[in-house]
């Protein structure tokens, strides 16, 4: 079970991506009301858990597992 913070990030990514597109860290941070470095730090943690495809300076994309978690 994901923490509320992880759930919030996954749901925000899902909403911003319209279910399958790519999202910038900047758009994600604005949506959640956090700084870009804070969002970037969490995105790296989500990437380590296999929930987000993350590459430095590239848009973010939820993995299949990430989309599944976001839909719960």
N, C-alpha and C positions, 0 to 999 in steps of 0.2 A: 504494500500500500504506500502510495506516494504522500509526502508531506503536503500541507496546504500550499506552501510556497511553490513547490514543484508543480502541483496541480494548476496553480494560477499561471505559471509560465507556459505550461503545455496548452492550456485552454486559450491563452492569449495568442500563442503561435498558431494554433489551429484556426482561430477566428480571423487573424490578420492574413493568413494564407488562403482563406476561403476553402480550407480542407485539404489543400495539396500543393499550393504554390510556395514561393520563397519569400522570406521576410528579412529585412535588415535588422541588425542589432539596434540601430537608432530608432526605428519604428517600434520595435518591441519595448525598448526602454521608455519611450514616450507613452505608449499604451498602458504600461504598468506604473508610471509615475516614479521611476527609479533612474539613477544615472546610467549612462552607457557602460562605464566600467563595472558597475554592479550587475547589469544585465549580462555583460560579456562573461563575467565570472560564473554566473549561474549556468549560462549556455554551455560553457566548457564542462561543467559538472554533468549536465544533461547528456552531453556528447559522450562522456566517459561511461555513462550508464546505457549508451546505445539508443537514446531517445531522440537525439537531434544529430543531423549531419552538419558538422561545424568545420569550416576552414577559415583561417584568418583572412579578414577583409572580403569575405564572400558572403552572399545571402544565406540565411539559415533555412533548413528544410527538416520537417519532422520525418523520422524514420517510420516504418510500418508500425513498429512497437510504440513509438511516440504518439502516432495518430490513435492507436488503440487506447493508450492510457488517457489521452485528451478526451476521448469520447465517453469515458466512464462517468 
